[in-house]
Amino acid sequence: MIATFAKLVRSTRGNATIEVALVMPLVLAMALGGIDFAMGYRHKVEMQQTAQLGAEYVMGTLENVPPDPVVEAVVSDASGLPMGNIKVQTRIECDGVKQTIGAPFCVNPTAVETKFMTITVNEDWEPMLNIKGIADYATKQNHVGSVTIRTQ
C-alpha cells in the first residue's frame, strides 16, 4: 500500500494538463482583452471616418454649400447613426478672428471673410469585457470623430 502511494507521488503523468489548466485563464483573459481593445479602437476610427464622410460630401458640393441640417441628414443616412449623434456647425472668421456672436457675415465690410464647417459624430461603445467585479476598468466610452473644413 505504501509502495503504491509512493509510486503515485513520484509520477509525473498529467503535469502538463495541470500546468495548462493553471495558465489558460490568464492567456484567455489577455487574448480577450486584446480583442476588446482592438474593437474599441476600430469603433473610434469608424467615428472619425463617419465625420470625414460628411466632409467629403460637403467638399463635393462646394459650389453650393449645403445647410447644416442637410449635411446631418446625409451623414445619418450613410452611417445609420441617429440624427442626435451628429452635430454640424458653420462659423465664420473675419480677418482670421473667430466670431463669438455667431453673425452670418463680417461687420467690417473690408474684412476677409472665411467660412468653416465642423462635423462632429459621437456614439457610445461598451466593451465586451465589462464584467462587474472582474473587469470594472472596462467601462462604457463615448467615441467622437470630428473634422473641420474650410468652405469659403
LINHUDA-V403257 format. One record per pair of residues at least 4 apart in sequence whose C-alpha atoms are under 8 Angstrom apart, sorted by the first residue. I is the first residue (numbers start at 1). J is the second residue. Records with the same first field share a line. If there is no record, write none. Layout:
# LINHUDA-V403257
I=J ; J
This chain:
# LINHUDA-V403257
1=5
2=6
3=7
4=8
5=9
6=10
7=11
14=18
15=19
16=20
17=21
18=22
19=23
20=24
21=25
23=27
24=28
25=29
26=30
27=31
28=32
29=33
30=34
31=35
32=36 ; 129
33=37 ; 129
34=38
35=39
36=40 ; 127 ; 128 ; 129
37=41
38=42
39=43
40=44 ; 125 ; 127
41=45
42=46
43=47 ; 125 ; 143
44=48 ; 143 ; 144 ; 145
45=49 ; 145
46=50
47=51 ; 121 ; 122 ; 123 ; 143 ; 144 ; 145
48=52 ; 121 ; 144 ; 145 ; 146 ; 147
49=53 ; 145
50=54 ; 75 ; 79 ; 121 ; 145
51=55 ; 75 ; 119 ; 120 ; 121 ; 145 ; 146 ; 147
52=56 ; 146 ; 147
53=57 ; 75
54=58 ; 71 ; 72 ; 74 ; 75 ; 119
55=59 ; 119 ; 147 ; 148 ; 149
56=60
57=61 ; 71
58=62 ; 65 ; 66 ; 71
59=151
61=65 ; 66
62=151
65=151
66=70 ; 71
67=71
68=72 ; 88 ; 89 ; 90
69=73 ; 88
70=74
71=75 ; 88
72=76 ; 83 ; 86 ; 87 ; 88
73=77 ; 83
74=78
75=79 ; 81 ; 86
76=80 ; 81 ; 82 ; 83 ; 86
77=81
81=85 ; 86
82=86
83=87
85=121 ; 122 ; 123
86=119 ; 120 ; 121 ; 122
87=119 ; 120 ; 121
88=117 ; 118 ; 119 ; 120
89=117 ; 118 ; 119
90=115 ; 116 ; 117 ; 118
91=98 ; 99 ; 102 ; 104 ; 115 ; 116 ; 117
92=98 ; 99 ; 102 ; 103 ; 104 ; 105 ; 106 ; 113 ; 114 ; 115 ; 116
93=97 ; 98 ; 99 ; 106 ; 112 ; 113 ; 114 ; 115
94=98 ; 99 ; 106 ; 111 ; 112 ; 113 ; 114
95=111 ; 112 ; 113 ; 114
96=112 ; 114
99=103
105=113
106=111 ; 113
113=152
114=150 ; 151 ; 152
115=150 ; 151 ; 152
116=148 ; 149 ; 150 ; 151 ; 152
117=148 ; 149 ; 150 ; 151
118=146 ; 147 ; 148 ; 149
119=146 ; 147 ; 148
120=144 ; 145 ; 146 ; 147
121=144 ; 145 ; 146
122=142 ; 143 ; 144 ; 145
123=142 ; 143 ; 144
124=140 ; 141 ; 142 ; 143
125=140 ; 141 ; 142 ; 143
126=130 ; 139 ; 140 ; 141
127=138 ; 139 ; 140
129=135 ; 138
130=135 ; 136 ; 137 ; 138 ; 139
131=135 ; 136 ; 138
132=136
